[in-house]
Amino acid sequence: MVLLLAVGLVISGHAVLTPLLMVIVLITGAFLIMTLTTDRVCPSEMPNSWQIGNVTVAGGILGCCFLAFCTAVIAEGKFKLGLGVLPLQTLSVVSVVYGGQAKARQLSTP
């Protein structure tokens, strides 16, 4: 999110997400992700071990892809559509919310 704010500032010259928009993004993301989650845990006989290195690499790759998607949306809105500051902020919020929900939905499907 911090990198998206920096990229949006460089592209548009303005903050693409205000503090109020950040709160809206966090609330909508948290509530929608909590409604999508399900728990299909079965007890295991032996304790499970997490391969944190692999989880970290996968999270980094997903984060970079999400940043690339949101950057492309902001750049498209600024340079091809010629949007001003307020429409660009709206487009940024929509891209973050829908992109986050698509990512969460993809991770929650078996």
SEBA-796367 format. One line per 3 residues: number of its first residue (from 1); their letters; for each residue y, z, x of N, C-alpha, C, O. Coordinates in steps of 0.02 Angstrom, whole numbers. Layout:
% SEBA-796367
NUM) A) Y:Z:X:Y:Z:X:Y:Z:X:Y:Z:X | ...;
% end
This chain:
% SEBA-796367
1) MVL) -59:0:41:0:0:0:63:0:44:112:-33:28 | 60:37:98:118:39:143:129:-30:175:186:-52:181 | 75:-62:195:82:-129:224:108:-179:173:146:-224:190;
4) LLA) 87:-172:110:112:-216:57:187:-205:47:223:-254:38 | 209:-143:49:281:-130:44:319:-162:101:373:-191:91 | 292:-158:162:325:-187:220:327:-264:215:378:-295:229;
7) VGL) 271:-293:197:268:-366:190:315:-390:135:350:-440:143 | 315:-355:79:360:-373:24:433:-367:44:474:-408:23 | 449:-318:84:518:-310:108:538:-367:154:594:-392:151;
10) VIS) 492:-388:197:505:-443:243:513:-508:204:558:-548:218 | 469:-520:155:471:-583:117:532:-588:73:567:-639:72 | 546:-535:35:598:-539:-16:665:-510:6:717:-527:-23;
13) GHA) 666:-467:56:727:-434:75:743:-373:33:794:-340:44 | 700:-357:-15:708:-299:-60:641:-264:-65:589:-291:-49 | 644:-202:-89:582:-165:-101:547:-195:-162:575:-198:-216;
16) VLT) 485:-217:-152:449:-248:-208:418:-196:-254:401:-212:-311 | 411:-135:-231:387:-81:-273:434:-21:-265:441:6:-210 | 465:-1:-319:508:58:-318:464:120:-326:405:114:-342;
19) PLL) 491:180:-315:450:240:-324:421:246:-395:364:267:-403 | 459:227:-446:434:230:-514:377:180:-524:327:196:-557 | 384:121:-496:329:72:-501:267:96:-464:211:82:-486;
22) MVI) 277:130:-408:220:157:-372:182:209:-414:121:210:-414 | 219:251:-449:188:300:-493:150:265:-548:94:285:-565 | 179:214:-577:145:177:-630:81:144:-604:30:146:-637;
25) VLI) 84:115:-545:25:84:-515:-30:136:-503:-88:124:-518 | -10:193:-476:-60:245:-461:-91:273:-524:-151:286:-527 | -51:284:-576:-77:311:-638:-124:261:-672:-179:278:-693;
28) TGA) -101:199:-678:-143:149:-711:-207:137:-672:-261:131:-701 | -202:135:-606:-261:125:-566:-310:183:-572:-370:171:-580 | -286:244:-570:-330:302:-573:-364:307:-642:-424:318:-646;
31) FLI) -326:299:-695:-355:305:-761:-404:249:-776:-458:261:-804 | -387:188:-757:-432:132:-772:-495:135:-729:-549:118:-753 | -488:156:-667:-548:161:-625:-594:217:-649:-655:210:-648;
34) MTL) -565:272:-672:-606:326:-698:-644:306:-761:-699:330:-773 | -616:261:-802:-652:239:-862:-707:191:-845:-755:183:-883 | -703:157:-787:-754:109:-768:-813:140:-731:-866:110:-726;
37) TTD) -803:199:-704:-855:228:-663:-912:257:-705:-901:285:-759 | -970:248:-680:-1030:277:-711:-1070:309:-655:-1066:289:-597 | -1109:358:-673:-1149:393:-624:-1223:378:-637:-1251:400:-687;
40) RVC) -1253:342:-591:-1324:326:-597:-1363:357:-539:-1404:323:-507 | -1351:420:-526:-1380:453:-469:-1449:480:-487:-1459:510:-539 | -1495:467:-443:-1563:496:-449:-1572:542:-388:-1553:524:-333;
43) PSE) -1602:600:-399:-1612:645:-342:-1662:614:-293:-1711:584:-312 | -1648:623:-229:-1694:598:-178:-1733:655:-146:-1710:713:-146 | -1790:639:-121:-1832:689:-91:-1805:712:-23:-1809:770:-6;
46) MPN) -1779:665:15:-1750:680:81:-1674:673:76:-1649:633:37 | -1638:712:115:-1564:704:114:-1544:635:137:-1572:608:185 | -1495:607:104:-1470:541:123:-1419:548:179:-1384:598:184;
49) SWQ) -1416:498:221:-1364:497:273:-1319:437:261:-1341:382:242 | -1255:449:271:-1206:396:261:-1193:362:328:-1187:395:379 | -1189:297:326:-1171:260:386:-1096:247:382:-1073:195:359;
52) IGN) -1058:296:407:-986:296:399:-954:236:433:-905:209:408 | -981:215:489:-953:157:524:-954:95:480:-905:58:476 | -1011:83:447:-1017:25:403:-971:31:343:-941:-19:321;
55) VTV) -965:91:315:-922:101:257:-849:89:277:-811:60:239 | -830:112:336:-761:103:360:-746:29:372:-692:6:353 | -792:-7:402:-782:-79:414:-776:-116:348:-733:-159:340;
58) AGG) -820:-101:301:-818:-134:235:-752:-119:199:-723:-163:168 | -729:-56:203:-665:-37:172:-607:-73:204:-561:-94:170 | -609:-80:270:-556:-117:305:-554:-190:286:-500:-218:278;
61) ILG) -612:-221:280:-615:-291:260:-589:-300:189:-550:-345:175 | -611:-256:143:-586:-260:74:-510:-248:71:-475:-282:33 | -486:-201:110:-414:-188:111:-374:-247:138:-321:-263:111;
64) CCF) -399:-279:190:-365:-338:217:-365:-396:167:-315:-431:161 | -420:-406:133:-423:-459:82:-375:-444:24:-342:-489:-1 | -371:-381:4:-325:-361:-49:-252:-371:-27:-211:-394:-67;
67) LAF) -237:-353:34:-169:-363:61:-152:-437:64:-97:-457:47 | -200:-479:85:-188:-551:88:-176:-579:18:-132:-621:9 | -214:-556:-31:-205:-580:-100:-136:-561:-126:-100:-604:-152;
70) CTA) -116:-498:-118:-51:-476:-144:6:-509:-106:58:-525:-136 | -2:-519:-41:49:-554:-2:57:-626:-26:113:-651:-32 | 1:-660:-39:4:-729:-63:38:-732:-131:76:-779:-144;
73) VIA) 25:-684:-175:57:-683:-241:132:-673:-234:171:-707:-267 | 153:-627:-191:224:-614:-181:258:-676:-150:312:-695:-172 | 226:-706:-100:255:-766:-69:260:-823:-118:309:-860:-119;
76) EGK) 209:-832:-159:210:-884:-210:267:-873:-259:303:-920:-277 | 276:-811:-280:330:-795:-327:398:-805:-296:444:-829:-330 | 406:-788:-233:471:-794:-201:488:-866:-183:543:-890:-199;
79) FKL) 443:-901:-150:459:-966:-122:445:-1025:-168:485:-1072:-171 | 390:-1023:-205:375:-1079:-249:407:-1072:-318:433:-1121:-346 | 405:-1011:-346:433:-1001:-412:507:-982:-410:542:-986:-461;
82) GLG) 532:-960:-353:602:-941:-345:622:-881:-387:677:-880:-415 | 578:-831:-391:593:-772:-432:644:-727:-398:648:-724:-337 | 682:-692:-439:730:-643:-414:696:-576:-400:635:-572:-400;
85) VLP) 736:-525:-389:709:-460:-369:668:-428:-425:611:-408:-414 | 696:-423:-485:660:-388:-540:596:-425:-561:545:-392:-569 | 597:-492:-570:533:-525:-585:483:-520:-529:422:-517:-541;
88) LQT) 507:-519:-467:462:-512:-410:430:-443:-408:372:-436:-389 | 468:-392:-428:439:-324:-432:386:-321:-486:333:-291:-477 | 399:-353:-543:349:-354:-597:287:-391:-574:231:-368:-586;
91) LSV) 296:-447:-541:239:-485:-516:199:-445:-465:137:-449:-464 | 233:-406:-424:198:-365:-374:156:-311:-408:99:-299:-389 | 184:-278:-459:147:-226:-495:86:-257:-529:31:-228:-526;
94) VSV) 95:-313:-561:39:-345:-596:-15:-365:-546:-75:-356:-560 | 5:-393:-489:-46:-413:-439:-83:-353:-411:-144:-356:-401 | -48:-298:-399:-81:-238:-372:-129:-208:-425:-185:-189:-408;
97) VYG) -106:-202:-487:-148:-172:-539:-209:-215:-553:-265:-190:-554 | -198:-280:-565:-256:-323:-581:-302:-333:-521:-363:-335:-528 | -273:-339:-461:-315:-345:-401:-356:-282:-389:-414:-286:-371;
100) GQA) -325:-224:-399:-362:-161:-392:-417:-153:-444:-471:-128:-429 | -403:-175:-505:-454:-170:-557:-511:-219:-544:-569:-202:-557 | -496:-278:-519:-549:-326:-503:-593:-298:-446:-654:-306:-447;
103) KAR) -561:-267:-397:-598:-237:-341:-642:-179:-366:-700:-174:-347 | -613:-137:-408:-651:-80:-434:-708:-103:-478:-763:-75:-476 | -696:-153:-518:-748:-179:-563:-805:-210:-523:-863:-202:-540;
106) QLS) -787:-246:-469:-838:-276:-426:-880:-223:-392:-941:-231:-385 | -849:-169:-371:-886:-116:-337:-929:-75:-385:-979:-45:-363 | -910:-73:-449:-948:-31:-496:-1006:-66:-529:-1047:-34:-561;
109) TP) -1011:-133:-522:-1067:-169:-552:-1128:-163:-508:-1122:-166:-446 | -1186:-156:-537:-1247:-149:-496:-1269:-213:-465:-1319:-215:-430;
% end
